[in-house]
Amino acid sequence: MGRYVARRLLQMIPVFIGTTLLIFLMVYTLPGDPVRGLFGDKGADPATLAAMRHQLGLDQPILVQYWEYMKGIVLHFDFGTQIASGRPVTDVLGDAFPVTLRLAGMAFVIEIVLGLGLGMAAGLRAGRLTDNVVLVLTLLIISIPVFVLGFIVKSVFAFELGWIAPNVSNDATWGELVAPAIVLGSLSLAYVARLTRTTMAENLRSDYMRTAVAKGLPRRRIVGVHLMRNSLIPVITFLGTDLGALMGGAVVTEGLFNVKGIGGTIFESIVRREGTTLVGLVTVLVLVYLFMSLLVDLLYAVLDPRIRYA
């Protein structure tokens, strides 16, 4: 197992370099000048613009800029400095990352609890009323775009009923994040429920399930050990990659509920042409994806004893 983990960590290095290089090239080759944008309509003389570009290193070739950026991350954990405010990007990450982590964590828990619960209820009663209700409900959720669902939740529960605040405060308490978390995790919840339902219904007809029933094993053991462990493998694969997707895909949800997290900061960085901040935030999301992928692979061996890593 240790050798496998070491090998996977080494494999992450070229993936990380290639991904961050692609992001860096995409961000810094976009049209527009972030330095000129600092002055707005007033403009500035060419000498001042050239001096600021030199100070920020924007006058260097793109690959040289990327090399300096990677050197700062590896040697000093330095993601650069915001052009407009002059704040270190690590400070911006320190403010935005915990908020989005809490929001994504709550959405992830809701996704697991309700998604697995609905999927199990439907899978164990395949073809019956419960199964049909779950399939229709999840199809309805999948059919509604996230921004529409968020608007409905705000209109009904905030403006009509007054049960929740329409916007999240700067403190972003756990209670205020419940509604955004439900909106953020709704689509993934529906996919988890349908995936769990499908795998359980399929495994119920397998030979090892018939053998377990023929042995007279308790139903709890048959479902909890034999059925669930095999049915959860594709679900775990989806959940592992979805945690990173929840953090990166919170742009719309955070915008609707005024959450000051990674999604909102990414949107502001795109609008303001803050390439340093944008690359830093996306780099952190890449790291989350890579380590969640490794964790999912390791969980396979826990769920299925037949899987062994050398």
C-alpha positions as CSV (number, residue, x, y, z in Angstrom):
1,M,0.0,0.0,0.0
2,G,2.8,2.4,0.9
3,R,4.5,1.9,-2.4
4,Y,1.3,2.4,-4.3
5,V,0.7,5.7,-2.4
6,A,4.2,6.9,-3.2
7,R,3.8,6.0,-6.8
8,R,0.5,7.9,-7.1
9,L,2.0,10.9,-5.4
10,L,4.8,10.9,-8.0
11,Q,2.2,10.6,-10.7
12,M,0.5,13.7,-9.4
13,I,3.5,15.9,-10.1
14,P,3.3,15.9,-13.9
15,V,-0.5,16.2,-13.7
16,F,-0.2,19.2,-11.4
17,I,2.4,20.9,-13.5
18,G,0.4,20.3,-16.7
19,T,-2.9,21.4,-15.3
20,T,-1.5,24.6,-13.6
21,L,0.5,25.4,-16.8
22,L,-2.7,25.1,-18.9
23,I,-4.6,27.3,-16.4
24,F,-1.8,29.8,-16.4
25,L,-1.6,30.1,-20.1
26,M,-5.4,30.4,-20.4
27,V,-5.5,33.2,-17.8
28,Y,-2.5,35.2,-18.9
29,T,-3.2,35.0,-22.7
30,L,-6.7,36.5,-22.4
31,P,-7.2,39.8,-24.0
32,G,-7.0,42.9,-21.8
33,D,-4.4,44.6,-19.6
34,P,-4.9,44.2,-15.8
35,V,-2.4,47.1,-15.2
36,R,-4.3,49.4,-17.5
37,G,-7.5,48.4,-15.8
38,L,-6.3,49.8,-12.5
39,F,-6.6,53.3,-13.8
40,G,-10.1,52.9,-15.3
41,D,-11.2,55.6,-17.7
42,K,-8.5,58.0,-16.5
43,G,-5.7,56.1,-18.1
44,A,-2.0,56.5,-17.4
45,D,1.1,57.4,-19.3
46,P,3.1,54.6,-21.0
47,A,6.1,55.0,-18.7
48,T,3.9,54.4,-15.6
49,L,2.2,51.4,-17.2
50,A,5.6,49.9,-18.2
51,A,7.1,50.4,-14.7
52,M,4.1,48.7,-13.1
53,R,4.3,45.8,-15.5
54,H,8.0,45.4,-14.8
55,Q,7.3,45.5,-11.0
56,L,4.7,42.8,-11.3
57,G,6.8,40.7,-13.7
58,L,4.1,41.0,-16.4
59,D,6.7,42.1,-19.0
60,Q,8.5,38.8,-18.9
61,P,7.8,35.8,-21.3
62,I,4.8,33.8,-20.2
63,L,6.9,30.6,-19.4
64,V,9.3,32.7,-17.3
65,Q,6.3,34.0,-15.4
66,Y,5.0,30.5,-14.9
67,W,8.5,29.4,-13.6
68,E,8.6,32.2,-11.1
69,Y,5.1,31.4,-10.0
70,M,5.8,27.7,-9.4
71,K,9.1,28.5,-7.6
72,G,7.1,30.8,-5.2
73,I,4.6,28.0,-4.5
74,V,7.1,25.2,-4.0
75,L,9.8,27.1,-2.1
76,H,7.7,29.6,-0.1
77,F,4.1,28.6,-0.5
78,D,3.6,32.0,-2.1
79,F,0.8,32.4,-4.6
80,G,1.7,35.9,-5.6
81,T,0.1,39.3,-4.8
82,Q,-3.2,40.8,-5.9
83,I,-2.6,43.6,-8.5
84,A,-5.4,45.9,-7.4
85,S,-5.2,45.6,-3.5
86,G,-1.6,44.5,-3.1
87,R,-2.7,41.8,-0.7
88,P,-1.0,38.4,-0.8
89,V,-3.1,35.8,-2.5
90,T,-2.6,33.5,0.5
91,D,-4.5,36.0,2.6
92,V,-7.3,36.0,0.0
93,L,-7.3,32.2,0.1
94,G,-7.3,32.3,3.9
95,D,-10.5,34.4,3.9
96,A,-12.4,32.6,1.1
97,F,-11.4,29.0,1.4
98,P,-12.8,28.3,4.9
99,V,-16.2,29.7,3.9
100,T,-16.4,27.6,0.7
101,L,-15.1,24.6,2.6
102,R,-17.9,24.8,5.1
103,L,-20.5,25.4,2.4
104,A,-19.2,22.5,0.3
105,G,-18.9,20.3,3.4
106,M,-22.5,20.9,4.3
107,A,-23.6,20.3,0.7
108,F,-21.6,17.1,0.7
109,V,-23.2,15.8,3.9
110,I,-26.6,16.5,2.6
111,E,-25.7,14.8,-0.6
112,I,-24.5,11.7,1.1
113,V,-27.3,11.4,3.7
114,L,-30.3,12.1,1.5
115,G,-28.7,10.7,-1.7
116,L,-27.8,7.4,-0.2
117,G,-31.0,7.2,1.8
118,L,-33.2,7.8,-1.2
119,G,-31.1,5.5,-3.4
120,M,-31.3,2.7,-0.9
121,A,-35.0,3.1,-0.4
122,A,-35.5,3.0,-4.2
123,G,-33.0,0.2,-4.9
124,L,-34.5,-2.2,-2.3
125,R,-38.0,-1.6,-3.7
126,A,-37.2,-1.5,-7.4
127,G,-40.3,-1.3,-9.6
128,R,-42.5,-0.3,-6.7
129,L,-44.2,3.0,-5.7
130,T,-41.2,4.2,-3.6
131,D,-38.8,3.5,-6.5
132,N,-41.0,5.5,-9.0
133,V,-41.4,8.4,-6.6
134,V,-37.6,8.7,-6.1
135,L,-37.0,8.5,-9.8
136,V,-39.5,11.2,-10.6
137,L,-38.3,13.4,-7.8
138,T,-34.6,13.1,-8.7
139,L,-35.4,13.7,-12.4
140,L,-37.3,16.9,-11.5
141,I,-34.2,18.1,-9.5
142,I,-31.9,17.3,-12.4
143,S,-34.1,19.2,-14.8
144,I,-34.0,22.4,-12.8
145,P,-30.9,24.6,-13.3
146,V,-29.1,25.6,-10.1
147,F,-29.7,29.3,-10.5
148,V,-33.4,28.7,-11.0
149,L,-33.6,26.5,-7.9
150,G,-31.6,29.1,-5.9
151,F,-34.0,31.8,-7.0
152,I,-37.0,29.7,-6.0
153,V,-35.6,28.9,-2.6
154,K,-34.8,32.6,-1.9
155,S,-38.3,33.8,-3.2
156,V,-40.3,31.3,-1.2
157,F,-38.3,30.8,2.0
158,A,-36.7,34.2,2.3
159,F,-39.1,36.7,0.8
160,E,-42.5,35.0,1.2
161,L,-42.1,32.9,4.4
162,G,-39.2,34.8,6.0
163,W,-37.7,31.6,7.3
164,I,-34.2,32.4,6.1
165,A,-32.2,35.6,5.4
166,P,-32.0,36.4,1.7
167,N,-28.2,36.9,1.8
168,V,-25.5,35.4,3.9
169,S,-23.7,37.8,6.3
170,N,-19.9,38.3,6.3
171,D,-19.7,35.9,9.3
172,A,-21.3,33.1,7.2
173,T,-22.6,31.1,10.2
174,W,-23.6,27.5,9.9
175,G,-27.3,28.3,10.1
176,E,-27.0,30.9,7.2
177,L,-25.3,28.3,5.0
178,V,-28.0,25.7,5.2
179,A,-30.1,27.1,2.3
180,P,-27.1,27.6,0.0
181,A,-25.8,24.2,0.8
182,I,-29.1,22.6,-0.1
183,V,-29.1,24.4,-3.4
184,L,-25.5,23.6,-4.1
185,G,-25.8,19.9,-3.3
186,S,-29.2,19.3,-4.9
187,L,-28.0,18.2,-8.3
188,S,-25.3,15.9,-6.9
189,L,-27.9,14.5,-4.4
190,A,-30.1,13.4,-7.3
191,Y,-27.2,11.8,-9.2
192,V,-26.1,9.9,-6.0
193,A,-29.6,8.7,-5.4
194,R,-30.1,7.4,-9.0
195,L,-26.6,5.8,-9.1
196,T,-27.1,4.1,-5.7
197,R,-30.6,2.9,-6.8
198,T,-29.2,1.4,-10.1
199,T,-26.3,-0.4,-8.6
200,M,-28.3,-1.8,-5.7
201,A,-31.1,-3.0,-8.0
202,E,-28.5,-4.7,-10.2
203,N,-26.6,-6.3,-7.4
204,L,-29.8,-7.7,-5.8
205,R,-30.0,-10.0,-8.8
206,S,-26.4,-11.3,-8.6
207,D,-25.4,-14.8,-7.6
208,Y,-23.6,-13.8,-4.4
209,M,-26.8,-12.2,-3.1
210,R,-28.7,-15.4,-3.7
211,T,-26.0,-17.4,-1.9
212,A,-26.2,-15.0,1.1
213,V,-30.0,-15.4,1.3
214,A,-29.7,-19.2,0.9
215,K,-27.3,-19.4,3.8
216,G,-30.0,-17.8,6.0
217,L,-27.9,-14.7,6.9
218,P,-29.8,-11.9,8.7
219,R,-31.2,-9.3,6.3
220,R,-29.3,-6.5,8.0
221,R,-26.0,-8.3,7.2
222,I,-27.1,-9.2,3.7
223,V,-27.9,-5.5,2.9
224,G,-25.3,-3.8,5.0
225,V,-22.3,-6.0,4.2
226,H,-22.8,-7.9,1.0
227,L,-25.1,-5.5,-0.9
228,M,-23.9,-2.1,0.1
229,R,-20.1,-2.7,0.0
230,N,-20.3,-3.7,-3.6
231,S,-22.9,-1.1,-4.6
232,L,-21.0,1.8,-3.1
233,I,-17.9,1.5,-5.3
234,P,-19.3,3.6,-8.3
235,V,-21.0,5.9,-5.8
236,I,-17.7,6.5,-3.9
237,T,-16.0,7.3,-7.3
238,F,-18.6,10.0,-8.0
239,L,-18.5,11.4,-4.4
240,G,-14.7,11.7,-4.5
241,T,-14.6,13.8,-7.6
242,D,-17.7,15.7,-6.6
243,L,-16.3,17.3,-3.5
244,G,-13.8,19.3,-5.7
245,A,-16.7,20.0,-8.1
246,L,-18.8,21.4,-5.3
247,M,-16.0,23.8,-4.2
248,G,-15.3,25.0,-7.8
249,G,-18.9,25.0,-8.9
250,A,-20.2,27.2,-6.1
251,V,-19.8,30.4,-8.2
252,V,-23.5,30.6,-9.0
253,T,-24.7,29.6,-5.5
254,E,-22.3,32.0,-3.8
255,G,-23.4,34.7,-6.1
256,L,-27.1,34.2,-5.4
257,F,-26.7,34.2,-1.6
258,N,-23.8,36.7,-1.4
259,V,-21.4,34.2,0.1
260,K,-17.8,35.5,0.3
261,G,-16.1,32.3,-0.7
262,I,-14.0,30.8,-3.5
263,G,-16.8,31.0,-6.1
264,G,-17.4,34.7,-5.5
265,T,-13.7,35.5,-5.4
266,I,-13.2,33.6,-8.7
267,F,-16.0,35.6,-10.3
268,E,-14.6,38.9,-9.1
269,S,-11.1,37.9,-10.3
270,I,-12.4,37.2,-13.8
271,V,-14.2,40.5,-13.9
272,R,-11.3,42.5,-12.6
273,R,-8.7,40.5,-14.6
274,E,-6.9,39.5,-11.4
275,G,-4.9,36.7,-13.0
276,T,-2.7,36.0,-9.9
277,T,-5.7,35.5,-7.7
278,L,-7.6,33.4,-10.2
279,V,-4.6,31.1,-10.9
280,G,-4.0,30.7,-7.1
281,L,-7.6,29.8,-6.4
282,V,-7.8,27.3,-9.2
283,T,-4.4,25.8,-8.2
284,V,-5.8,25.0,-4.8
285,L,-8.9,23.4,-6.4
286,V,-6.6,21.2,-8.6
287,L,-4.8,20.0,-5.4
288,V,-8.2,19.1,-3.9
289,Y,-9.1,17.1,-7.0
290,L,-5.8,15.2,-7.0
291,F,-5.9,14.2,-3.3
292,M,-9.6,13.3,-3.4
293,S,-8.8,11.1,-6.4
294,L,-6.1,9.3,-4.4
295,L,-8.4,8.9,-1.4
296,V,-11.1,7.3,-3.6
297,D,-8.6,4.8,-5.0
298,L,-7.6,3.9,-1.4
299,L,-11.2,3.4,-0.4
300,Y,-11.7,0.9,-3.1
301,A,-9.6,-1.6,-1.1
302,V,-11.7,-1.0,2.0
303,L,-15.0,-1.6,0.2
304,D,-13.9,-4.5,-2.0
305,P,-11.4,-7.0,-0.4
306,R,-10.6,-8.3,-3.9
307,I,-8.8,-5.1,-4.7
308,R,-5.2,-5.0,-3.4
309,Y,-2.5,-2.4,-4.2
310,A,1.1,-3.5,-4.4
